[in-house]
């Protein structure tokens, strides 16, 4: 972990040195490009949210929350009856 931190620190120091070597005019130009990119991305996200909310319906369907644990399953007695019925049918088939 310490080796990774040292490697990252060296990499960031090199990047900082390369940034400082650039002329001020080039630094301003790069910052302007980054800002315009950020501005376009922000405008795109805001436009997408605005479009999605304007398309959605304004009515809200209010329903009861269904508990998945209390599903209406067939009763176990009915299942037992079908098993015994199948078993009885097999006994009658033997005779």
Secondary structure, DSSP 4 states (H G I P E B T S, - for coil): -HHHHHHHHHHHHHHHHHHHHS-HHHHHHHHHHHHHHHHHHHHHHHHHHHHHHHHS-S-----PPPPGGG--PPPHHHHHHHHHHHHHHHHHHH-
